[in-house]
Amino acid sequence: MPLLALLLALLSLGACSGSPEARLRRSLQVRSGIVRLPAGVVEISAEIRIPDGARDLEIVGAGDTVLRAAANFRGRAILSAAGATRLRLRDFTIDGNRAAVARPLPMAPPENYFRVYYPNNGLLADQARDLEIRGVRFRQVANFAILVSRSRGVRIEDVTVEDSGSLAPKGRNNTTGGILLEEGTADFRVAGCTLRNIRGNGIWTHSLYISPRNQDGLIAQNRFDTIGRDAIQVGHATRIRVTGNAGVRTGYPAEMVDAEGGGTPVAIDTAGNVDQSSYEGNRFEETNGKCIDLDGFHDGEVRANVCVNRGAPQDYPFGHFGIVMNNTNPDMQSRNITIAGNRIEGTKFGGIFVIGSGHHIVGNQLLRLNTAHCNENAARFGCYYFPGEPELLESGIYLGRRAERPAVTRGNLILDNTISGFRMKRRCIQAAPGVRLAENTIARNTCANQ
């Protein structure tokens, strides 16, 4: 145990050796078996560390058990575990007491492990094997409700996270609040969870560029309501399936969106190098940003997703394209993506932004596009994005010559799509200077003004 954590634990025990917190700490100093948490609220003044290397340990709440951070709480998380095998946690509540504990905190610099950078989390698990978190409720957590790092065999199911996450010094979100898996976490499942009023990202994976990618994961049947950044982000990963999720109000409240840091909200986002993955059968409504961002995504599928916005363009200050390809990560090229059977409706700008090659863009419904009426409302809504490419934001499908890096866009199949919106009959499918539509197969698309 690090010296600071040990001193905090000893001070807490010495100050209240007969308190409910002290009794709870003693009960959790076992390496195996079943620990039944007491009923009612127990205030926690410092991080409770489950013994390192615990095996076959089950921690069960009494139904109304609440572990609540005290106003003077200090620690990485209310509960933490390192090197545990077959650890089960279920049926209790963690209350992070955000109003008393949270402090303004910048977003982690890119060279940081999140488990090291962010304090005041709900639950922290590092190097766990066969970890199960079921029926646990998190509320008012200052930073991450659940942070899992360098682990394998993770099951997070039927979890509720509410009113969590902190802010950066300028009052913007700093990514925190939700469920994070990082640093090569593998064989994971996050399913049937509910996340409401999260300042940062909802459910996501993250790894440093130099770290192993997260892999073999499922994010399924989760529900999101009012998420400040991304509802779901697949970051630096392979073989991830995102299916059957639904959400409303991604990118709200708008004043907490990380505008200075370029943190455009996305219903389903991508970062790093992501391949052999699929986003399928998800539905999101009222997204103040992009529906699906494919930055780093390649050799994968995006099928049968629905994104609908019903408001006016001014209702979405960070409104964008529906589906956007990008190539920030230097180890990948945007290629071989199937985008099929999706319905995108009511975007502020266009439907699909395309770079790269080998893509199949087939049978999508892109409806009520360009509600901002670019470029006729260019001054009001900032319709000119790339210099010399005035057609970009007014197009239904736009074939670009670059995103974060230059790209060669050719050899793509664009077939049987329905595209409607402001002046879409004429602006249906357009290309950047130097990109030739004739070098792609474009056929049987229906284009109409709406």
N, C-alpha and C positions, 0 to 999 in steps of 0.2 A: 504494500500500500504506500503511495506517495506520502511524504512526511506531512504536507499540509493537510491532506485528507485525514490522516491518522490523528493529527492534533485536533482537528475540528470534531472528529468523532469522540475523542477522549474528553474534550471540554464539554461536549453535549452530555455524555454519560455522567461526568463528574457533577455537572450542575443539576441534573435531574435523574439521579440513579434509580429512583422509584417511579418515574413518570411513565405515562403510556408510551412515549417515544422510546424510553430506555428499555421497557419491556419488549417492545416491538423489535428493537435492534437485537436484543438477546435471542429472540425467537428466530431471527433470520440469520444467525451465525451457524447454520447447519449446512452440510454439503449435500444432503440427500433427504428424501422423505417428503412428507406433506406438512406445510406450514399453513395454518388457518389464521387469517388476519382477524383482528378484533372488530366488532361492530362499531359504528360511529366514526367520528372524526379524530384522527391522530395528527397533531402538528409536528412537522419534521423540520429541524433546525439545520441539519447538515446531511450531505449525501449518505445514503445507506448503501453500502457495498455488500452484495451477496458474495460469499467466500469465493475466491478465485478457483476455477476448476471444478465448481459444483457439478454434480451428476445426478440425474434422475430426481430433480427437485421440483416440487409443485407448490406454488404459492396461490392460495385461494382466498378470495374475499368472502365476507359474510353477507353480501348483497348490498348493504348500505355502508360498507367500509370506504372511508375517504382518507387518503394520505395527502395532507395539505401542507404546502410549503409555508413555514413561518415567515413573518415579515423580515427576519434577519437571516433567512436561509442562505447558505453558501454551499456550492458544490456543482459538479458537472450535471447531475441529474438527481431527482428524488430517489430513484432506484437505479443501480448500475450493476452490471455483471460482466466479468471478463473470463473467457475460456470455458464457459459453461457448456455442458452437454445434456441434452434432453431437459431443458428448463421450460416449465409451463407456468404461465401467469394468467389468471382468469378471475372475472367477476368482482372487480373493485374499481374505485375511482381515484385518479390522481388529479389533484387541484394545485396548479402551479402558483396561485396567488399573484398573478401577473401585475396587478395594480401596485403591489408593494415591492416585488422582486425585479421587475424588468428595468433595464437601463438602455438608453440609446446605444446601438451597436452597429457599426458599418458591416456591410456584407463581407463575408470571408474573402480575403485575397485568394487568387487562383492556386497558389502553392500550398494552401493549408488543408489538412484533414479537418473535416467538420467536427469530428469527435474531440479534437483538441481545441478548436477555436471557440465553439459556442458553449457557454455554461448554462445553468438553469434550465435544463431539459426535463422532460417527464421521465422517460425511461431510456437508458443507454446500455446497449449490448455490444461488446467487442469480442471478436473471435469466438462467437458462439456456434454450436453445432446442434441442429434440431431444436430450434427455439420456437415456442408457440405462445402467442399473445391472443387471447380470445375473450370477448365480452368485457374488455376493460374500457373505461370511459376516461377521457382526458379533457380537462377544461382549464382555461385561464393559464396555460403554460407559457412562460416567457419566450422560450425559443422552440425547439422541436418537441413535439409530443412524444415521438418515438424516433430514436436515432440508432440504426444498426450498422455496424462497420465490420468488414473483413469476416463475414459470417457465411454459413451454409445451412440449407435446410430450414428456412425461416417461414413461419406461417403466422400471418397477422389477419385475423378474421373477426367480423362482427364487433369492430372497434368504433367508438365514437370520439371525434375530436371537435371541440367547439371553442371559439373565442380565444384563439392562441396565436402566438407570434409577436415579435417585437419590431421596433422601427429603427431605421438609421437616424443619425443626428438631424437630417433635413426633414424627417417625418415621413420618409418613404419606406416601403417594405424592404427587408433585407433577406428575403427568401424563407424566413423561419415560420413555424407554426404547425406544419403538418408531419407527415411520415416520411422519413428519409432513409434510404439504404445506400451505402457507399463502399468504396474500396474493394471491388471485386466480390461483393456479396453475390452468392449463387444459389440456385434452386430455391427461389422464394415465391411466395404467394401472398398477395394483399387483396382480400376479397370481402365483399359484403360490408364494407365500412362506410360510415357517414362522416363527412367533414363539413362544418359550417363556420362561417366567419373566421377564415384563416387569412392572416395578413400576407403571407408569402405563398409558397407552393403547397399544393395539397399532398399528393403522393408522388415521390420521385426517386430517381437513382442518380448518384453523382460519384465521380472518381477524378482524381488528378490525371493529367495527361500521361504522366509517367507510371501510373498505377494500373493494375489489372482491370479490365472491363467487368462490369456487373453482367451476369449471364443467367440464362434459363429461368426467366421469371414470368409470372402471370399477375396482371393487374386487372381485376374483373369485378363487375357488378357493384361498383362503389358509387356513392351518391355525393354530389358536391353542391354547396349553396353559398355563394358570396366568397369568392377566392380572390385575393389581391394580385396574384401573379399568374402561375400556371396551375390549372386543376391537376394535370398529370404531366410529368416530364420524364422521358426516357433519356438518360444521359450516359454516354460512354458505355455502351452495352451491346450484347449480342443475344439473339434468341429470346426476345421479350415479346409477349403477347398482351395486348391491351384490348379488352373486349367487354361489351355490355355495360360500360360505365355511362352515367348520365349526370348532367349538371346544369345549373342556372347561375347567371351573374358571375361569370369569370371576368376579372379585371375591375372589380369594385371592392371598396369605394375608390373612385377614380383618383382622389387626392392622395392616396397612398401608393399609387403605381410608381415604380422606380423609373421615372422619366429621364433623370440625369444619367442613370446607369444603362439605359437602353433596354430596360426590362419590360418590353411589350408583352402584355398578358396573352396567353395562349391556352385554349382548351386542352389540346394534346400537343406538347412540345417535344423537341428532340435537341440533343446537344452532344458534342464529342463525335465519336465514331460509332455508328449504330447500324448493324446489318442483321439479316436473317430474322427480321422482326415483323410483326403485323399489328395494325390498328384497325379493328373491325367491329362494326355494330355498335358504335358509341353514339350518344345523342347529347348535344349541348345547345342551350338556348341563351340568348342575350350575352354575347361574348364581346367585351370591350377590347378587342385585339384581333388575333388570328384564330381561325378554327383549328388548323393543324399546321405546325411548323416542322419542316423536314430538314433541319440544319444538321448535316452529318448523316442523314438517313440514306441508305443505299441497299440494293439487293433485298427488297422487302415489299410488303403489300399494305395498301390503305384501301379498305373496302367497306361499303355499306354504312358509312358514317353519316350523321345528319347534324348540321349546324344551322340554326335559324335565329335571325335577328328581326324583330318586328318594329323597332323604333325608327325614328328619323336619324339622319347622319350625325347631327349634333349630340345625340344621346350616347355616342361612342367616340369620345375624344381620342382614343387610341385604336379606333377601327382600322381595318387593314384588308388585305386579300383574304380569301377563304383558306386556300392551301398554298404554302410557300416552300419551295426548295432552296437550300443554301449549302455552302461548302466551306464553312469556317475551319473545320479540322483539316490539317494538312495531309493526313494519312488516307483520305477518302476522296472519291469523286462521286458526284450525283449521277447514278446510273441504275438501270434495271429496276425501276420502281413501278409497280402496278397500282394505279389509282382508278378504281372501278366501282360503279354503282353508288357513289356518294351523292348526297343532296346538300348543296350549299345555298342558302337563301338569305338575302337581305344584307350582303356585305357592303361596307362603305366604299370599297374600291372594286377590284376585279375578283375573278373566281379562282384561277390557278396560275401561279408563277412557275415557269419551267426553266431549268437549266440542265445541261448534261445530255446523256444519250441512253438509248435502250429502254425508255419508259413506255408503258402502255397506259394511256389515259382514255378510258373506254366507258361509255354508258353512264356518265355522270349527269346530274341535273344541277345546273348552275343558274339560279333563278333570282330575279330582282337584284341584279348586280349594279354596282356603281350608284348607290343611293346618293352619294355626294355630287353626282352629275359632273365629274371631271370630264373635260377640262374647262367646261363652261363656268364652274365655280372654283377655278384654280386658286384664286387669292384667298377665298374663305377657308378652304379645306386642305391647302398645301398639296396640290395635285402633281407638282413636278418634283420627282424624287431623285432620279439620276439625270445629270446634265445631258442634254442631247437626246433624251428618250421621252418625249412628251406623251407617247402612246401608252406608257407603262401602266398607269393607274386607271386608265379608262377602258382597258381591254378585258374581255371575258377570259381568255387564255392568252398569256403573254410568254413568248419564247425569248428569254434573256441571253445576253452575252456575258454576264457576270453576276455574281452575288457578292459574297465577301471576297472571293477570288475570281479571276477570269475563268470562263468555262466554254467549252465547245458544245453547242446545242444542235444536235442533228441525229438522225436515225431514230426518231420517236414516232410512235403510233398514236394519233389523236382521232378517235373514231366514235361515232354514234352518241355524241354528247348533245344535250339540250342546253342552250345558252340564251338567256333573256335578261333584259335590263335596259338601262338608259342607253339608247342609241346602239344597242348590241347588234342590230342587223348589219351595221357597217363596221363596227369595232370588235367583232366577235373574236377573232383569232388574229393577233398581230405579233410582230417580231421586232427585236432591237436592231439597230443598224449593224450590218455585218452578219446577221443570222438570216438564213434563207429558209422560208417556209417550204420551198420545193425540196429541201434536203430532209424533210420529214414527211411521213405519210399522214395526210389530213383528209378525211373523207366522211361523208354522211352525217355531218354535224348540223343541227337545226339551230338557226340564229334568228332572234326576234326582238323587236323593241317591246318594252313593257313599262 
